Amino acid sequence: MRSAGLRILFVATLGLMSTTAWAQEPPQQSSFTALLAKDYEVKAVTLVPLEVAKRATASVKTDTVVVTLQNKQSVAVCYIAFANWAFMNRSSLDTPTLCEVREGSATAANPPPPGTTP
């Protein structure tokens, strides 16, 4: 379900949240509940119907929920099966590889493009 194809489909989610240049490090992984415990805030929840998710990867078997969280300059994106999200399935939300976390860093050499900050 969380294949590379699905990640590519939702890279725009990260782009919309971006107000700084991102470090070129591989993403870390974390559980949804661990991120909440670290004071991450839910910024967006998007339901992706099965027929749309299958365009990105054929291995998806159910509707998917994409949850975007933020803590200062760090952004996390979680890919959760709809039923697990709807019923707040604790064992699923505690899965340590459920979310990808990217630590952001503002750099003077790469300021955000004009018109992208309030």
MIZADO-559165 format. One record per residue (C-alpha): residue in one letter; x negated, y, z negated; residue number from 1. Coordinates in pm, whole numbers, plus 50000, padded with zeros to 5 digits. Layout:
N
[pt A, [X, Y, Z], NUM]
...
***
This chain:
118
[pt M, [50000, 50000, 50000], 1]
[pt R, [49724, 50245, 49919], 2]
[pt S, [49526, 50185, 50234], 3]
[pt A, [49309, 50431, 50417], 4]
[pt G, [49586, 50494, 50668], 5]
[pt L, [49819, 50621, 50396], 6]
[pt R, [49543, 50839, 50256], 7]
[pt I, [49490, 50997, 50597], 8]
[pt L, [49862, 51065, 50627], 9]
[pt F, [49861, 51264, 50305], 10]
[pt V, [49534, 51450, 50331], 11]
[pt A, [49749, 51757, 50397], 12]
[pt T, [49871, 51733, 50039], 13]
[pt L, [49520, 51803, 49919], 14]
[pt G, [49480, 52078, 50176], 15]
[pt L, [49785, 52261, 50049], 16]
[pt M, [49656, 52253, 49693], 17]
[pt S, [49309, 52373, 49790], 18]
[pt T, [49203, 52722, 49690], 19]
[pt T, [48833, 52644, 49664], 20]
[pt A, [48572, 52448, 49852], 21]
[pt W, [48557, 52082, 49743], 22]
[pt A, [48240, 51904, 49646], 23]
[pt Q, [48133, 51633, 49889], 24]
[pt E, [48149, 51351, 49636], 25]
[pt P, [48343, 51027, 49672], 26]
[pt P, [48675, 51034, 49487], 27]
[pt Q, [48698, 50890, 49139], 28]
[pt Q, [48989, 50665, 49042], 29]
[pt S, [49219, 50691, 48743], 30]
[pt S, [49560, 50588, 48617], 31]
[pt F, [49854, 50827, 48623], 32]
[pt T, [49895, 50810, 48245], 33]
[pt A, [49524, 50879, 48187], 34]
[pt L, [49546, 51191, 48403], 35]
[pt L, [49843, 51320, 48203], 36]
[pt A, [49646, 51257, 47884], 37]
[pt K, [49365, 51472, 48032], 38]
[pt D, [49610, 51764, 48075], 39]
[pt Y, [49663, 51725, 48449], 40]
[pt E, [49989, 51887, 48562], 41]
[pt V, [50220, 51740, 48825], 42]
[pt K, [50227, 51991, 49112], 43]
[pt A, [50420, 51798, 49379], 44]
[pt V, [50616, 51476, 49420], 45]
[pt T, [50691, 51355, 49774], 46]
[pt L, [50902, 51056, 49870], 47]
[pt V, [50773, 50883, 50182], 48]
[pt P, [51033, 50650, 50336], 49]
[pt L, [50915, 50303, 50434], 50]
[pt E, [50953, 50364, 50807], 51]
[pt V, [50727, 50671, 50782], 52]
[pt A, [50470, 50499, 50558], 53]
[pt K, [50452, 50205, 50802], 54]
[pt R, [50329, 50446, 51071], 55]
[pt A, [50016, 50495, 50864], 56]
[pt T, [49970, 50133, 50765], 57]
[pt A, [50169, 49817, 50833], 58]
[pt S, [50090, 49667, 50492], 59]
[pt V, [50331, 49899, 50308], 60]
[pt K, [50635, 49705, 50183], 61]
[pt T, [50844, 49976, 50012], 62]
[pt D, [50910, 50348, 50000], 63]
[pt T, [50614, 50531, 49851], 64]
[pt V, [50593, 50828, 49619], 65]
[pt V, [50292, 51057, 49650], 66]
[pt V, [50228, 51253, 49330], 67]
[pt T, [49980, 51540, 49335], 68]
[pt L, [49834, 51658, 49005], 69]
[pt Q, [49595, 51939, 48918], 70]
[pt N, [49373, 52034, 48624], 71]
[pt K, [49182, 52355, 48683], 72]
[pt Q, [48984, 52284, 49003], 73]
[pt S, [49036, 51907, 49001], 74]
[pt V, [49308, 51749, 49212], 75]
[pt A, [49444, 51396, 49188], 76]
[pt V, [49671, 51215, 49433], 77]
[pt C, [49860, 50904, 49323], 78]
[pt Y, [50033, 50657, 49558], 79]
[pt I, [50313, 50482, 49371], 80]
[pt A, [50579, 50237, 49489], 81]
[pt F, [50917, 50409, 49467], 82]
[pt A, [51068, 50158, 49222], 83]
[pt N, [50769, 50194, 48988], 84]
[pt W, [50811, 50573, 48991], 85]
[pt A, [51191, 50567, 48959], 86]
[pt F, [51181, 50336, 48656], 87]
[pt M, [50854, 50476, 48515], 88]
[pt N, [50702, 50127, 48517], 89]
[pt R, [50437, 50164, 48248], 90]
[pt S, [50214, 49878, 48365], 91]
[pt S, [50202, 50025, 48714], 92]
[pt L, [50140, 50382, 48595], 93]
[pt D, [49858, 50252, 48373], 94]
[pt T, [49676, 50088, 48668], 95]
[pt P, [49323, 50239, 48665], 96]
[pt T, [49297, 50254, 49046], 97]
[pt L, [49637, 50415, 49110], 98]
[pt C, [49510, 50768, 49170], 99]
[pt E, [49219, 50931, 49347], 100]
[pt V, [49059, 51226, 49172], 101]
[pt R, [48845, 51492, 49334], 102]
[pt E, [48652, 51737, 49123], 103]
[pt G, [48646, 52080, 49282], 104]
[pt S, [48385, 52348, 49252], 105]
[pt A, [48402, 52706, 49366], 106]
[pt T, [48099, 52816, 49562], 107]
[pt A, [48013, 53164, 49678], 108]
[pt A, [47879, 53020, 50005], 109]
[pt N, [48218, 52871, 50096], 110]
[pt P, [48495, 53107, 49984], 111]
[pt P, [48855, 53014, 50071], 112]
[pt P, [48982, 53139, 50407], 113]
[pt P, [49152, 53479, 50404], 114]
[pt G, [49522, 53464, 50330], 115]
[pt T, [49506, 53133, 50141], 116]
[pt T, [49491, 53281, 49791], 117]
[pt P, [49763, 53483, 49619], 118]
***
